[in-house]
Structures are given as C-alpha cells and as structure tokens.
C-alpha cells in the first residue's frame, strides 16, 4: 500500500497544481464576491476544448492561451450579465450557461473526445517531471500574483466591497454590474486555464472532463481554509493551492488503500459535508 501511495505522489502534485486554478476560480466567486456560480465548471471544459482545437490547428501556445482567456472570460461575463439583466439568481444563470455549453463543446471540437497526442503540448513529454512542475507552477503563481496586485489597488478594494455590500459600491459612484462582470470573467478565466493545462497534460480533451470539478474545487478550497485559517487576503488566495494539493494527496492515499477512482466522487461529497459540519460546530 505504501509503495502505491508513493508512486501516486508525483501525479497528485501535478494534478493538485493544475486543479488549483478552478479552485481559485471558485474562491473568487464564493469568497471574494460572495456569489454562488456554476459557470467555472463549464469553462473548465471549455478551456480544454478551445485548447484542443487550437493545438490541432497548430496555433502557438501564446495565441492558444489568448483564445482560452477570451472565450472563457466572455462566458463568465455573459453569465453575470444574464443574472443581472433578467434579475435571476446567479446559481440559476450558471446552470443555464452550463447546459448550453455542452453543445458548444461539441460544436468546437466536432467530437466528444479529441486526442492531442500529436500536437505541440505545453508540457515536455521527454523531459524530467521537475520541468513540468515548474511550468505548471508558473501558470498557477503568476496569475495569482496578478490577482493579488489588482486587489491591492483602489479598484480592487471596491471590487471586494461590492461582494460584501453592493449598496456601498453604488454610494461611491460605481456600477455593481461592472464588478460583477469582472468577477465572473476572472473566475471563468482561472478555471478555463486549468482546463487548458489539464487537456495538454493528459493529452486529450473530453466533453465530460469537467463533471464534478465544482464540488472538487470547493472541497479543495475548504481544505485549504482549514489548514491556513485565511485571516488575510494573501492566505485566502493561497488556500486553494494548498487545499488542491492536499485533496489530491488524500485521493492518492484512498486509492492506495484499494478503493477505485470511481469512489472519489463519493469521497468528495462526504469530505465537503464533514468540513461544513465541523465548521458549523466550531462556530456555535
């Protein structure tokens, strides 16, 4: 059992780094902007689909990344715009967008599964794993530094205030819709980049690869918050990364005990409920 667990650690670390991006997207919606939104689950697969088509067309990595950012960011903004304009709950808006995106995946890829074995991947196939860790870490850390820098600006502070109190935002002469569009775009962009990296790492894009990613990202966020006790903004931003890696390590340990990967969905749900129960007990 121990040998199997140790063999799974490198894979767990890589997947933890990649999946910390959708966890960060969930953190932006749920924690920074105080809104429940399912859209990042859809844009995870959208990022993978766009990447698969771009790499098949032999586009460069920077251009592929730009397409992912524009595509996923637009979908996230659209979800918030629909919620604001039609006066519906962001959760319902996210469900509608998530349903519509399934058709978009198929239209983009032209198939339910797109292999990427013969494309120019961001990850180095013949290199040491350590180089791939550096690449994944760069895609995790650099956007996080950019986000942290933005939140320290005047606009970033208004962004945080809007998530807590939209009336305060209006009193300062800002439109809550503008910051809602920013929040939706950022959350979806982070998740989309995660989907892009995952598609390149596992060398295929599939229309079902995002199923359950929301709950997994939420579990990662909660684990990170339990481990770090995020009383500062920096700790809050780091929590999804630590939590995602910890979640993958826990998953590897469970698999090494003899459970199958299909049991992980059940484990994730139980883990989320357990953390919620513990936090509620601590609050009372």
C-alpha positions as CSV (number, residue, x, y, z in Angstrom):
1,X,0.0,0.0,0.0
2,X,2.8,2.4,0.9
3,X,4.6,1.8,-2.4
4,X,1.5,2.5,-4.4
5,X,0.9,5.7,-2.4
6,X,4.4,6.9,-3.0
7,X,4.1,6.2,-6.7
8,X,1.0,8.3,-6.9
9,X,2.5,11.3,-5.2
10,X,4.1,12.9,-8.3
11,X,0.9,12.6,-10.2
12,X,-1.1,14.0,-7.3
13,X,1.3,17.0,-7.0
14,X,0.9,17.8,-10.7
15,X,-2.9,17.4,-10.7
16,X,-3.1,19.4,-7.5
17,X,-1.3,22.3,-9.1
18,X,-3.4,22.3,-12.3
19,X,-6.7,21.8,-10.4
20,X,-5.9,24.7,-8.0
21,X,-6.8,27.0,-10.9
22,X,-10.5,26.1,-10.9
23,X,-10.4,26.1,-7.1
24,X,-9.1,29.7,-7.3
25,X,-12.0,30.5,-9.7
26,X,-14.5,29.1,-7.2
27,X,-12.8,31.1,-4.5
28,X,-13.2,34.3,-6.4
29,X,-17.0,33.7,-6.8
30,X,-17.8,32.2,-3.4
31,X,-15.4,34.1,-1.2
32,X,-14.3,37.3,-2.8
33,X,-17.5,38.2,-4.5
34,X,-19.9,36.2,-2.2
35,X,-21.8,34.7,-5.1
36,X,-22.6,31.0,-5.9
37,X,-21.9,30.4,-9.6
38,X,-21.6,27.1,-11.5
39,X,-20.1,28.7,-14.6
40,X,-16.5,27.8,-13.7
41,X,-17.4,24.1,-14.0
42,X,-18.4,24.7,-17.6
43,X,-15.5,26.9,-18.5
44,X,-13.0,24.3,-17.3
45,X,-14.1,22.0,-20.1
46,X,-14.5,25.0,-22.5
47,X,-10.8,25.9,-21.9
48,X,-9.9,22.3,-22.7
49,X,-12.0,22.3,-25.9
50,X,-10.6,25.6,-27.1
51,X,-7.0,24.4,-26.4
52,X,-7.6,21.1,-28.2
53,X,-8.9,22.8,-31.4
54,X,-6.1,25.5,-31.3
55,X,-3.3,22.9,-30.9
56,X,-4.9,20.8,-33.7
57,X,-4.7,23.8,-35.9
58,X,-1.1,24.2,-34.9
59,X,-1.5,27.6,-33.3
60,X,1.2,28.9,-30.9
61,X,0.9,28.5,-27.2
62,X,0.5,32.3,-26.5
63,X,-2.3,32.5,-29.1
64,X,-3.9,29.4,-27.7
65,X,-3.8,30.9,-24.2
66,X,-5.3,34.2,-25.5
67,X,-8.2,32.3,-27.1
68,X,-8.8,30.5,-23.8
69,X,-8.8,33.7,-21.9
70,X,-11.1,35.5,-24.3
71,X,-13.5,32.5,-24.7
72,X,-13.8,31.6,-21.0
73,X,-13.8,35.2,-19.8
74,X,-16.6,36.1,-22.2
75,X,-18.7,33.2,-21.0
76,X,-18.2,34.1,-17.3
77,X,-19.2,37.7,-18.0
78,X,-22.2,36.6,-20.0
79,X,-23.4,34.5,-17.1
80,X,-23.2,37.5,-14.7
81,X,-24.8,39.8,-17.3
82,X,-27.8,37.4,-17.7
83,X,-28.2,37.2,-13.9
84,X,-28.1,41.0,-13.6
85,X,-30.3,41.8,-16.6
86,X,-33.0,39.2,-16.1
87,X,-32.9,39.6,-12.3
88,X,-32.4,35.8,-11.7
89,X,-30.2,34.1,-9.2
90,X,-26.5,33.7,-10.3
91,X,-26.9,30.0,-9.5
92,X,-29.7,29.6,-12.0
93,X,-27.8,31.6,-14.6
94,X,-24.8,29.4,-14.1
95,X,-27.0,26.3,-14.6
96,X,-28.4,27.7,-17.8
97,X,-25.0,28.5,-19.2
98,X,-23.6,25.2,-18.1
99,X,-26.3,23.4,-20.0
100,X,-25.8,25.5,-23.1
101,X,-22.0,25.0,-23.0
102,X,-22.3,21.2,-23.6
103,X,-23.5,21.9,-27.2
104,X,-20.7,24.5,-27.5
105,X,-18.1,21.9,-26.6
106,X,-19.3,19.5,-29.3
107,X,-19.5,22.3,-31.9
108,X,-16.0,23.5,-31.1
109,X,-14.3,20.0,-31.1
110,X,-16.6,18.3,-33.6
111,X,-16.5,15.2,-31.4
112,X,-16.9,14.2,-27.8
113,X,-13.3,13.3,-27.4
114,X,-10.4,15.0,-29.1
115,X,-6.9,13.3,-28.8
116,X,-3.9,15.6,-28.6
117,X,-1.1,13.0,-28.8
118,X,0.5,14.5,-32.0
119,X,0.2,18.2,-31.0
120,X,2.8,20.5,-29.5
121,X,1.9,20.4,-25.8
122,X,3.0,23.0,-23.3
123,X,4.4,20.2,-21.2
124,X,7.6,18.5,-22.2
125,X,7.0,14.8,-22.9
126,X,10.6,13.7,-22.9
127,X,11.8,16.0,-20.0
128,X,12.2,15.3,-16.4
129,X,9.0,15.7,-14.3
130,X,10.5,18.6,-12.4
131,X,10.4,20.8,-15.5
132,X,6.7,20.1,-15.9
133,X,6.2,21.1,-12.3
134,X,7.9,24.4,-13.0
135,X,5.7,25.0,-16.0
136,X,2.5,24.2,-14.0
137,X,3.7,26.3,-11.0
138,X,4.3,29.3,-13.3
139,X,0.7,29.1,-14.6
140,X,-0.6,29.0,-11.0
141,X,1.6,31.5,-9.3
142,X,1.8,34.3,-12.0
143,X,-2.0,34.8,-12.3
144,X,-2.3,34.7,-8.6
145,X,0.3,37.4,-8.2
146,X,-1.5,39.5,-10.8
147,X,-4.8,39.0,-8.9
148,X,-3.2,39.9,-5.6
149,X,-1.8,43.1,-7.1
150,X,-5.2,44.0,-8.5
151,X,-6.9,43.5,-5.2
152,X,-4.5,45.9,-3.6
153,X,-5.5,48.7,-6.0
154,X,-8.4,51.2,-5.4
155,X,-10.5,49.3,-8.0
156,X,-9.7,46.0,-6.3
157,X,-10.8,47.3,-2.9
158,X,-14.1,48.5,-4.4
159,X,-14.4,45.0,-6.1
160,X,-14.1,43.4,-2.6
161,X,-16.5,45.9,-1.1
162,X,-19.0,45.2,-3.8
163,X,-19.0,41.5,-3.0
164,X,-19.9,42.3,0.6
165,X,-22.3,45.3,0.0
166,X,-23.5,46.4,-3.4
167,X,-25.1,49.5,-1.9
168,X,-21.7,50.7,-0.8
169,X,-20.5,50.3,-4.3
170,X,-23.3,52.5,-5.6
171,X,-22.6,55.1,-3.0
172,X,-19.1,55.5,-4.4
173,X,-20.5,56.0,-7.9
174,X,-19.5,52.6,-9.3
175,X,-21.7,50.1,-11.0
176,X,-22.1,46.7,-9.3
177,X,-22.7,45.2,-12.7
178,X,-19.2,46.2,-13.8
179,X,-17.5,44.5,-10.9
180,X,-19.9,41.5,-11.3
181,X,-18.6,41.1,-14.9
182,X,-15.0,41.3,-13.7
183,X,-15.7,38.6,-11.0
184,X,-17.4,36.3,-13.5
185,X,-14.7,36.8,-16.0
186,X,-11.8,36.2,-13.6
187,X,-13.4,33.1,-12.1
188,X,-14.0,31.6,-15.5
189,X,-10.6,32.5,-16.8
190,X,-8.8,30.8,-13.9
191,X,-11.0,27.7,-14.4
192,X,-10.5,27.8,-18.2
193,X,-6.7,27.9,-17.9
194,X,-6.9,24.9,-15.6
195,X,-8.9,23.0,-18.2
196,X,-6.3,24.0,-20.8
197,X,-3.4,22.7,-18.8
198,X,-5.3,19.5,-17.9
199,X,-6.0,18.8,-21.6
200,X,-2.4,19.2,-22.5
201,X,-1.1,17.2,-19.6
202,X,-3.4,14.2,-20.2
203,X,-3.2,14.7,-24.0
204,X,-6.9,14.8,-24.8
205,X,-10.0,17.0,-24.4
206,X,-13.3,15.4,-23.5
207,X,-16.8,17.0,-23.1
208,X,-17.2,15.2,-19.7
209,X,-13.9,16.1,-18.1
210,X,-15.4,19.0,-16.1
211,X,-18.2,17.0,-14.5
212,X,-17.8,17.2,-10.7
213,X,-15.0,19.8,-10.9
214,X,-17.1,22.3,-9.0
215,X,-17.5,20.1,-5.9
216,X,-13.9,19.0,-6.1
217,X,-12.7,22.6,-6.3
218,X,-15.0,23.6,-3.4
219,X,-13.6,20.7,-1.3
220,X,-10.0,21.8,-2.1
221,X,-10.9,25.4,-1.1
222,X,-12.4,24.3,2.2
223,X,-9.4,22.0,3.0
224,X,-7.0,24.9,2.3
225,X,-9.0,27.2,4.5
226,X,-9.0,24.7,7.3
227,X,-5.2,24.3,7.0
228,X,-4.3,28.0,6.6
229,X,-7.1,29.8,8.6
230,X,-7.2,32.6,6.0
231,X,-7.4,35.8,8.1
232,X,-5.5,37.8,5.5
233,X,-6.0,38.2,1.8
234,X,-2.8,36.5,0.9
235,X,-3.7,33.4,2.9
236,X,-7.1,33.4,1.2
237,X,-5.5,33.4,-2.2
238,X,-3.0,30.7,-1.3
239,X,-5.7,28.4,0.3
240,X,-7.0,26.9,-3.0
241,X,-3.5,25.9,-4.0
242,X,-2.6,24.2,-0.7
243,X,-6.1,22.7,-0.5
244,X,-6.0,21.3,-4.0
245,X,-2.6,19.6,-3.5
246,X,-3.8,18.2,-0.1
247,X,-7.0,16.9,-1.8
248,X,-5.1,15.1,-4.4
249,X,-2.8,13.5,-1.9
250,X,-5.8,12.4,0.2
251,X,-7.3,10.9,-3.0
252,X,-4.0,9.1,-3.7
253,X,-4.0,7.7,-0.2
254,X,-7.5,6.4,-0.6
255,X,-6.8,4.7,-4.0
256,X,-3.7,3.1,-2.4
257,X,-5.9,1.6,0.2
258,X,-7.7,-0.4,-2.6
259,X,-10.6,1.8,-3.5
260,X,-11.3,2.6,-7.1
261,X,-11.2,6.0,-8.7
262,X,-15.0,5.9,-9.1
263,X,-15.2,6.0,-5.3
264,X,-13.6,9.5,-5.3
265,X,-16.9,11.3,-6.1
266,X,-18.5,9.8,-3.0
267,X,-15.4,10.6,-1.0
268,X,-15.5,14.2,-2.2
269,X,-19.1,14.7,-1.2
270,X,-18.6,13.2,2.2
271,X,-15.4,15.3,2.7
272,X,-17.3,18.5,1.9
273,X,-20.2,17.7,4.2
274,X,-17.7,16.7,7.0
275,X,-15.8,20.0,6.7
276,X,-19.1,22.0,6.7
277,X,-20.3,20.1,9.8
278,X,-17.0,20.7,11.6
279,X,-17.0,24.5,10.8
280,X,-20.6,24.9,11.9
281,X,-19.9,23.1,15.2
282,X,-16.9,25.4,15.7
283,X,-19.0,28.5,15.0
284,X,-21.6,27.6,17.7
